[in-house]
Amino acid sequence: MEKVLKFYATWCQPCKALSKTIEEAGDLGIEIESIDVDQEPELARRYNVRSVPTMIVLDEEGHALRYQTGSMNLKQLKSFVDNS
């Protein structure tokens, strides 16, 4: 089962907007794990996160399949998660 890592920072306004979009989307059929880059800098480096928000879809082994940086609207979010 794929999952999404959402890298964010508490001080980031686009991150807050993305979190609200995710909340409004309800069940997207995929686990979304939120990671604060200020609390987990090593994990952010591991996935080469250079700006927030960044979302990464991982495969079952934890390999990155696709990245998206910046806030997204509901349609963009669903397309990213569904890979369509």
Secondary structure, DSSP 8 states (H G I E B T S, - for coil): --EEEEEE-TT-HHHHHHHHHHHHH---SSEEEEEETTT-HHHHHHTT--SSSEEEEE-TTS-EEEEEES---HHHHHHHHHT-
